[in-house]
Amino acid sequence: MTKPPPVIVKPCGVAHTPYKTEGDGPIQGVLEPEEEARLEFFPPYDTCLDGLEGFSHLIVLFHFHLVPEGDRSLRTKPYRYDREVGAFACCSPRRPSGVGLDVVRLIRREGNVLVVSEVDMLDGSPILDVRPYIPKFHCRPDAELGWIRNRIPEDD
């Protein structure tokens, strides 16, 4: 098998959160819904935010920037579990790729900044991508559909 070429991903923004180091934040952001964070987007990516205002939840891909390459692992012992599992079977920040995923609640947009809650990313985390959270596709039953409302079939 031929090794694929390296993937180069440029951050489109940066997270400003109350969590400065690992262990400061919750194991999952939904466990601390009152904490707010600000996701700041660099030009020209701020125009990519248009249309997000009606959604209640977003999927945010980010980089675990404080986890050194040497600390990433193929296996890990998850929180409150007594044995190791593969890195892809848990939500550890020590992932081989260094890519993290958060489902956050959108509170409001302020120009090039999204004010959100339910985050677990650390302050300064580079933001790689954002997508709207759509319950029909992503299984978050309390999410609002924004401009998608009435455009996809509802469950009976």
C-alpha positions as a Python dict, from the first residue, in 0.01 Angstrom:
ca = {
    (1, 'M'): (0, 0, 0),
    (2, 'T'): (131, 343, -94),
    (3, 'K'): (155, 593, 189),
    (4, 'P'): (-76, 890, 124),
    (5, 'P'): (73, 1239, 110),
    (6, 'P'): (59, 1449, 428),
    (7, 'V'): (-260, 1643, 491),
    (8, 'I'): (-211, 2012, 556),
    (9, 'V'): (-496, 2179, 741),
    (10, 'K'): (-492, 2551, 817),
    (11, 'P'): (-691, 2671, 1118),
    (12, 'C'): (-983, 2897, 1038),
    (13, 'G'): (-1003, 3032, 1391),
    (14, 'V'): (-910, 2993, 1756),
    (15, 'A'): (-1105, 2901, 2070),
    (16, 'H'): (-1104, 3129, 2373),
    (17, 'T'): (-1218, 2916, 2666),
    (18, 'P'): (-1188, 2924, 3046),
    (19, 'Y'): (-987, 2600, 3034),
    (20, 'K'): (-611, 2665, 3022),
    (21, 'T'): (-466, 2317, 3080),
    (22, 'E'): (-582, 1958, 3059),
    (23, 'G'): (-790, 1879, 3365),
    (24, 'D'): (-931, 2233, 3391),
    (25, 'G'): (-1240, 2148, 3191),
    (26, 'P'): (-1502, 1875, 3196),
    (27, 'I'): (-1450, 1538, 3029),
    (28, 'Q'): (-1736, 1637, 2796),
    (29, 'G'): (-1856, 1994, 2749),
    (30, 'V'): (-2224, 1909, 2794),
    (31, 'L'): (-2141, 1841, 3162),
    (32, 'E'): (-2072, 2215, 3218),
    (33, 'P'): (-2343, 2389, 3015),
    (34, 'E'): (-2310, 2722, 3199),
    (35, 'E'): (-1948, 2789, 3090),
    (36, 'E'): (-1923, 3013, 2785),
    (37, 'A'): (-1646, 3022, 2527),
    (38, 'R'): (-1575, 3236, 2224),
    (39, 'L'): (-1478, 3087, 1889),
    (40, 'E'): (-1299, 3359, 1692),
    (41, 'F'): (-1270, 3319, 1313),
    (42, 'F'): (-1002, 3476, 1097),
    (43, 'P'): (-1084, 3661, 774),
    (44, 'P'): (-1194, 3544, 521),
    (45, 'Y'): (-1341, 3249, 718),
    (46, 'D'): (-1577, 3478, 910),
    (47, 'T'): (-1804, 3481, 604),
    (48, 'C'): (-1841, 3103, 644),
    (49, 'L'): (-2048, 3174, 958),
    (50, 'D'): (-2339, 3325, 764),
    (51, 'G'): (-2652, 3115, 816),
    (52, 'L'): (-2546, 2953, 1145),
    (53, 'E'): (-2754, 3190, 1361),
    (54, 'G'): (-3068, 2972, 1357),
    (55, 'F'): (-2896, 2653, 1476),
    (56, 'S'): (-2886, 2562, 1844),
    (57, 'H'): (-2587, 2325, 1820),
    (58, 'L'): (-2270, 2307, 1613),
    (59, 'I'): (-2008, 2043, 1548),
    (60, 'V'): (-1659, 2189, 1592),
    (61, 'L'): (-1342, 2016, 1474),
    (62, 'F'): (-1030, 2146, 1646),
    (63, 'H'): (-669, 2052, 1712),
    (64, 'F'): (-541, 1926, 2050),
    (65, 'H'): (-259, 2180, 2031),
    (66, 'L'): (-121, 2118, 2382),
    (67, 'V'): (-73, 1743, 2334),
    (68, 'P'): (282, 1691, 2206),
    (69, 'E'): (328, 1452, 1913),
    (70, 'G'): (515, 1212, 2144),
    (71, 'D'): (222, 1194, 2387),
    (72, 'R'): (-25, 1075, 2125),
    (73, 'S'): (-111, 709, 2146),
    (74, 'L'): (-277, 426, 1959),
    (75, 'R'): (-422, 292, 2285),
    (76, 'T'): (-539, 465, 2601),
    (77, 'K'): (-718, 404, 2929),
    (78, 'P'): (-1041, 605, 2920),
    (79, 'Y'): (-1172, 803, 3216),
    (80, 'R'): (-1348, 573, 3466),
    (81, 'Y'): (-1260, 255, 3277),
    (82, 'D'): (-1026, -13, 3405),
    (83, 'R'): (-853, -114, 3082),
    (84, 'E'): (-701, 27, 2767),
    (85, 'V'): (-886, 56, 2440),
    (86, 'G'): (-786, 175, 2096),
    (87, 'A'): (-766, 551, 2052),
    (88, 'F'): (-1055, 544, 1805),
    (89, 'A'): (-1280, 375, 2064),
    (90, 'C'): (-1271, 668, 2306),
    (91, 'C'): (-1263, 1046, 2324),
    (92, 'S'): (-907, 1086, 2450),
    (93, 'P'): (-717, 1401, 2351),
    (94, 'R'): (-411, 1183, 2281),
    (95, 'R'): (-547, 1079, 1943),
    (96, 'P'): (-300, 985, 1667),
    (97, 'S'): (-428, 1267, 1443),
    (98, 'G'): (-457, 1531, 1715),
    (99, 'V'): (-805, 1616, 1585),
    (100, 'G'): (-1080, 1684, 1840),
    (101, 'L'): (-1456, 1710, 1801),
    (102, 'D'): (-1700, 1905, 2017),
    (103, 'V'): (-2076, 1939, 1986),
    (104, 'V'): (-2144, 2285, 2129),
    (105, 'R'): (-2452, 2495, 2196),
    (106, 'L'): (-2459, 2818, 1994),
    (107, 'I'): (-2563, 3111, 2213),
    (108, 'R'): (-2512, 3392, 1961),
    (109, 'R'): (-2293, 3528, 1684),
    (110, 'E'): (-2099, 3851, 1731),
    (111, 'G'): (-1950, 3927, 1389),
    (112, 'N'): (-1652, 3694, 1349),
    (113, 'V'): (-1709, 3532, 1691),
    (114, 'L'): (-1944, 3253, 1790),
    (115, 'V'): (-2035, 3260, 2159),
    (116, 'V'): (-2095, 2898, 2262),
    (117, 'S'): (-2134, 2675, 2566),
    (118, 'E'): (-2088, 2302, 2634),
    (119, 'V'): (-1723, 2310, 2524),
    (120, 'D'): (-1436, 2100, 2648),
    (121, 'M'): (-1160, 2234, 2423),
    (122, 'L'): (-872, 2424, 2580),
    (123, 'D'): (-800, 2793, 2540),
    (124, 'G'): (-605, 2858, 2221),
    (125, 'S'): (-725, 2542, 2044),
    (126, 'P'): (-702, 2596, 1667),
    (127, 'I'): (-1043, 2556, 1503),
    (128, 'L'): (-1030, 2344, 1189),
    (129, 'D'): (-1396, 2333, 1082),
    (130, 'V'): (-1753, 2398, 1198),
    (131, 'R'): (-2072, 2230, 1084),
    (132, 'P'): (-2434, 2274, 1184),
    (133, 'Y'): (-2568, 2004, 1412),
    (134, 'I'): (-2875, 1845, 1249),
    (135, 'P'): (-3063, 1607, 1483),
    (136, 'K'): (-3200, 1392, 1201),
    (137, 'F'): (-2839, 1317, 1102),
    (138, 'H'): (-2649, 1360, 1429),
    (139, 'C'): (-2893, 1232, 1697),
    (140, 'R'): (-2911, 1532, 1932),
    (141, 'P'): (-3281, 1528, 2024),
    (142, 'D'): (-3297, 1878, 2179),
    (143, 'A'): (-3122, 2060, 1893),
    (144, 'E'): (-3298, 2327, 1687),
    (145, 'L'): (-3285, 2299, 1308),
    (146, 'G'): (-3247, 2666, 1213),
    (147, 'W'): (-3300, 2722, 841),
    (148, 'I'): (-3322, 2341, 783),
    (149, 'R'): (-3657, 2330, 969),
    (150, 'N'): (-3929, 2166, 752),
    (151, 'R'): (-3674, 2077, 483),
    (152, 'I'): (-3604, 1720, 600),
    (153, 'P'): (-3863, 1458, 702),
    (154, 'E'): (-3936, 1432, 1075),
    (155, 'D'): (-3957, 1099, 1257),
    (156, 'D'): (-4310, 966, 1306),
}
